[in-house]
């Protein structure tokens, strides 16, 4: 038996390996695009999304009488198998490709077709019984299939990102509760500011992360508007008037995502603003997470000549030449993930801008950038939670010493002695290396009882009704 089958396309005949479920178009694309080394199968949600779109199209064409029951059943069965994880290895085209995603669409058409042919009792490549273009791609174009599938893939790929961010947020909240009574100095511009608790600092981290969970959930609502049924440029050429509505309804049913037809399919076919918005919010989340990691590195710096207010878990030796050195490698790797996501957002920005007239030909690089960024952010959040945040401990002695030695405490005395006197106290305390309490008492500005009340720990970290002296 021959190890190959002959398939034909616009450019002529090609020998396709018999074991392949893909066909001639995919074969040529596989040969043409040696770019990232990342096949589309790297992102299972994209493959599943393509299968769901094809299933929804087959259902719509069947309901409209354009596809017979035998073909419809074979296509739907094949699509369900792929959605369940079958044959993902047959999706071999590089993520970044020319042709606005046509090679990805045809990869899906060919794999679904050949799998369906087998269920009908035919051999792979016997397209006279079921055809990749005429049947699997009926009433479709790459220009509505690819963006619709990407909308679905992005929507579903955000779920594990939300889960990872939520776990990280909760880890910070747990630490906030653990450190709730650990008084420390806040800092602005890396200089001593006013007191707070370490718990308040960690709660702020949690709130920051939660804000981005909310924003990402809001941004993915834009993915629910799709141009399925618009075909080539949004006019719906080669479709029945009722096809778009039925196809979108079927896609919503099979995916569980509340898809609706875009208000204007021509606009939706050429515009990639939804992807740009999601990318921007991903960048926001990554940048803010990187800032948190910067803070963790600063707060743990030292351990004897830095801030040394917290201890990060030691997960590996830090130096090949300095014995005993331990580096903050987990926050550092999250920083680098953020840099990657920022770069990916720049790529998405340029790709969205580069669209021309009725189509954006650069959606493949948008897909690659978005799906990769989401996976990176998901992995980074899990890594930061498991190998860093849950194991953080506080150096309480260092926190208390910093509070006692700081001249920043004088800010709490402004309502009692005034800014001018407080400035003089701070200047003297700094120049003589004394603490604020001693200078205030020596100058007779407050009694010891008044001073103790003004500098009571619980009074330093929240609003309070002030007992100010008349000045």
Secondary structure in CASP SS format (residue, H / E / C, confidence):
PFRMAT SS
TARGET T0000
AUTHOR 0000-0000-0000
METHOD secondary structure of the structure
MODEL  1
X C 1.00
X C 1.00
X C 1.00
X E 1.00
X E 1.00
X E 1.00
X E 1.00
X E 1.00
X E 1.00
X C 1.00
X C 1.00
X E 1.00
X E 1.00
X E 1.00
X E 1.00
X E 1.00
X E 1.00
X C 1.00
X C 1.00
X C 1.00
X C 1.00
X C 1.00
X C 1.00
X H 1.00
X H 1.00
X H 1.00
X H 1.00
X H 1.00
X H 1.00
X H 1.00
X H 1.00
X H 1.00
X C 1.00
X C 1.00
X C 1.00
X C 1.00
X C 1.00
X C 1.00
X E 1.00
X H 1.00
X H 1.00
X H 1.00
X C 1.00
X H 1.00
X H 1.00
X H 1.00
X H 1.00
X H 1.00
X H 1.00
X H 1.00
X H 1.00
X H 1.00
X H 1.00
X H 1.00
X H 1.00
X H 1.00
X H 1.00
X H 1.00
X H 1.00
X H 1.00
X H 1.00
X H 1.00
X H 1.00
X C 1.00
X C 1.00
X C 1.00
X C 1.00
X C 1.00
X H 1.00
X H 1.00
X H 1.00
X H 1.00
X H 1.00
X H 1.00
X H 1.00
X H 1.00
X H 1.00
X H 1.00
X H 1.00
X H 1.00
X H 1.00
X H 1.00
X H 1.00
X C 1.00
X C 1.00
X C 1.00
X C 1.00
X H 1.00
X H 1.00
X H 1.00
X C 1.00
X C 1.00
X C 1.00
X E 1.00
X C 1.00
X C 1.00
X C 1.00
X C 1.00
X C 1.00
X C 1.00
X C 1.00
X H 1.00
X H 1.00
X H 1.00
X H 1.00
X H 1.00
X H 1.00
X H 1.00
X H 1.00
X H 1.00
X H 1.00
X H 1.00
X H 1.00
X H 1.00
X H 1.00
X H 1.00
X H 1.00
X H 1.00
X H 1.00
X C 1.00
X C 1.00
X C 1.00
X C 1.00
X C 1.00
X C 1.00
X C 1.00
X C 1.00
X C 1.00
X C 1.00
X C 1.00
X C 1.00
X H 1.00
X H 1.00
X H 1.00
X H 1.00
X H 1.00
X C 1.00
X C 1.00
X C 1.00
X C 1.00
X C 1.00
X H 1.00
X H 1.00
X H 1.00
X H 1.00
X H 1.00
X H 1.00
X H 1.00
X H 1.00
X H 1.00
X H 1.00
X H 1.00
X H 1.00
X H 1.00
X H 1.00
X H 1.00
X H 1.00
X H 1.00
X H 1.00
X H 1.00
X H 1.00
X H 1.00
X H 1.00
X H 1.00
X H 1.00
X H 1.00
X H 1.00
X H 1.00
X H 1.00
X H 1.00
X H 1.00
X H 1.00
X H 1.00
X H 1.00
X H 1.00
X H 1.00
X H 1.00
X H 1.00
X C 1.00
X C 1.00
X C 1.00
X C 1.00
X E 1.00
X E 1.00
X E 1.00
X E 1.00
X E 1.00
X E 1.00
X C 1.00
X C 1.00
X E 1.00
X E 1.00
X E 1.00
X E 1.00
X E 1.00
X E 1.00
X E 1.00
X H 1.00
X H 1.00
X H 1.00
X H 1.00
X H 1.00
X H 1.00
X H 1.00
X H 1.00
X H 1.00
X H 1.00
X H 1.00
X H 1.00
X H 1.00
X H 1.00
X H 1.00
X H 1.00
X H 1.00
X H 1.00
X H 1.00
X H 1.00
X H 1.00
X H 1.00
X H 1.00
X H 1.00
X H 1.00
X H 1.00
X H 1.00
X E 1.00
X E 1.00
X C 1.00
X C 1.00
X C 1.00
X C 1.00
X C 1.00
X C 1.00
X C 1.00
X C 1.00
X C 1.00
X C 1.00
X C 1.00
X C 1.00
X C 1.00
X C 1.00
X C 1.00
X C 1.00
X H 1.00
X H 1.00
X H 1.00
X H 1.00
X H 1.00
X H 1.00
X H 1.00
X H 1.00
X H 1.00
X H 1.00
X H 1.00
X H 1.00
X H 1.00
X C 1.00
X C 1.00
X C 1.00
X C 1.00
X E 1.00
X E 1.00
X C 1.00
X C 1.00
X C 1.00
X H 1.00
X H 1.00
X H 1.00
X H 1.00
X H 1.00
X H 1.00
X C 1.00
X C 1.00
X H 1.00
X H 1.00
X H 1.00
X H 1.00
X H 1.00
X H 1.00
X H 1.00
X H 1.00
X H 1.00
X H 1.00
X H 1.00
X H 1.00
X H 1.00
X H 1.00
X H 1.00
X H 1.00
X H 1.00
X H 1.00
X H 1.00
X H 1.00
X H 1.00
X H 1.00
X H 1.00
X H 1.00
X H 1.00
X H 1.00
X H 1.00
X C 1.00
X C 1.00
X C 1.00
X C 1.00
X C 1.00
X C 1.00
X C 1.00
X C 1.00
X C 1.00
X C 1.00
X E 1.00
X E 1.00
X C 1.00
X C 1.00
X C 1.00
X C 1.00
X C 1.00
X C 1.00
X C 1.00
X C 1.00
X C 1.00
X C 1.00
X C 1.00
X C 1.00
X C 1.00
X C 1.00
X C 1.00
X C 1.00
X C 1.00
X H 1.00
X H 1.00
X H 1.00
X H 1.00
X H 1.00
X H 1.00
X H 1.00
X H 1.00
X H 1.00
X H 1.00
X H 1.00
X H 1.00
X H 1.00
X H 1.00
X H 1.00
X H 1.00
X H 1.00
X H 1.00
X H 1.00
X H 1.00
X H 1.00
X H 1.00
X H 1.00
X H 1.00
X H 1.00
X C 1.00
X C 1.00
X E 1.00
X C 1.00
X C 1.00
X E 1.00
X C 1.00
X C 1.00
X C 1.00
X H 1.00
X H 1.00
X H 1.00
X H 1.00
X H 1.00
X H 1.00
X H 1.00
X H 1.00
X H 1.00
X H 1.00
X H 1.00
X H 1.00
X H 1.00
X H 1.00
X H 1.00
X H 1.00
X H 1.00
X H 1.00
X H 1.00
X H 1.00
X H 1.00
X H 1.00
X H 1.00
X H 1.00
X H 1.00
X C 1.00
X H 1.00
X H 1.00
X H 1.00
X C 1.00
X E 1.00
X E 1.00
X C 1.00
X H 1.00
X H 1.00
X H 1.00
X H 1.00
X H 1.00
X H 1.00
X H 1.00
X H 1.00
X H 1.00
X H 1.00
X C 1.00
X H 1.00
X H 1.00
X H 1.00
X H 1.00
X H 1.00
X H 1.00
X H 1.00
X H 1.00
X H 1.00
X H 1.00
X H 1.00
X H 1.00
X H 1.00
X H 1.00
X H 1.00
X H 1.00
X H 1.00
X H 1.00
X H 1.00
X H 1.00
X H 1.00
X H 1.00
X H 1.00
X H 1.00
X H 1.00
X H 1.00
X C 1.00
X C 1.00
X C 1.00
X H 1.00
X H 1.00
X H 1.00
X H 1.00
X H 1.00
X H 1.00
X H 1.00
X H 1.00
X C 1.00
X C 1.00
X C 1.00
X C 1.00
X H 1.00
X H 1.00
X H 1.00
X H 1.00
X H 1.00
X H 1.00
X H 1.00
X C 1.00
X C 1.00
X H 1.00
X H 1.00
X H 1.00
X C 1.00
X C 1.00
X C 1.00
X C 1.00
X C 1.00
X C 1.00
X C 1.00
X C 1.00
X C 1.00
X C 1.00
X C 1.00
X C 1.00
END
